Amino acid sequence: MSTNEDSESRNDATAPSAPASQKQAPDLASAAGKSVGKSIWTGAAVGIGSAAIVAALLYARKKG
């Protein structure tokens, strides 16, 4: 490798990554949106499961 190529590769390695951080911002936003979506689905599943347990207990009480 010549000294020219060596200094160019060092410049590339130490160059600020502004475009990469701009790319990362939408990814973080979409990840946050997906995370909220998962939380809503998890909350709905827990709520439905709790309602099913309560209904089963009430039904068993009437039968028993």
N, C-alpha and C positions, 0 to 999 in steps of 0.2 A: 504494500500500500504506500502511496506517496504521501507526502506531508499535506498536500492539498486535500486529498481524499480523507485523511485522518481528521483534519480540522472541520471538514464538512460534516462528517459523521458525529463529531462532538457537538456541533451546532444544532444538528437535528435532535440529538438526545436531550439537550438542555433548552430547546425552544419551548416557550410557554404553550400550553395546550388549551387555548381559549376556545377553539372550535369544539374540542372534545367536551369541555364543560357546558357549552351551549347545547350539544347533543344530549348530554346527560340530564339536563333540566326537564325536557318532556318525558324522558324515561322515568324520572322520579315522580312526576305528576301522574303518569299513567299507573305506576306501581302503587301510589297512594290510593288512586281510584279503585284499583283492583282489590287492594287490601280492605277498603271500606265495603266493597261489594261482598267480599268473603265474610266480613263481620256481620253484615246484614243477613246473609244466608245462614250463618251459624246461629245467630240470635233467633231467627225464625224457626230453625230446626229445634232448638232448645225449647222454645215456647210451645211448639206443636207437641213435642215429646212430653213436656210437663202437663199439658192439657190431656193428653192420652192417659197418663198415669193417674191423674185426678179422676177422670171419667171411669177408668177401670176400678179404682178404689170405691167410688160411689156406687157403681154397679154391683160390686162384690158385697157391699154393705147391705144393699136392698135384697140381694139373693140370699144372703147368709142369715 
